[in-house]
Amino acid sequence: MSAPDNHTDHHAADPVDDVVPLMPIVLPIVGGVLMFLLAFIAVSMA
């Protein structure tokens, strides 16, 4: 039998895990800004 693992693992926090809960808010905002910028470029080139 193996000895019980009594130590705790202290590892660095993953930055991806901090960003994932914000994705439903961030993605539509960034998508809207991107669509606005692309439309502005298309109108200014026309």
N, C-alpha and C positions, 0 to 999 in steps of 0.2 A: 504494500500500500504506500501511497505517496503521502508526504507530510502536508498538513493543511496550509493553504496559502494565506498567511496572515498580513502580508504587506499590501499596501494600497499603491496602485499605479498612479503616479503623478505625471501626466503627459500634457503637452501643450494643447490648448483649445484649438480646434479646427476652425479656421475662419469661414469655411463653406457652411458649417453647421449654424453659424450665426446669421448668415445671409438667407438661407433657404426659407425661413418663416416669412421673410419680407417679400418674397417673389410675387405673390398675388397682388401686392400693392405696387411694386416697382415696375414690373413688366408692362402693365397697361400704360403707365405714365411715360415710360421710355418709348414705348411703341407710338404713343400719340405725338410725342416730341419729334420722333424720327419721321413720322408721316408728314408733320407740319414742315419740317426742314426740307424734305424731298419735294413737297408741293411748292414751297417757296423757290427752290432751285429751278424746278420745271417752269414756273411762271416767269421767273426772271430771265431764263434762257429763251423763252418764246417771244 
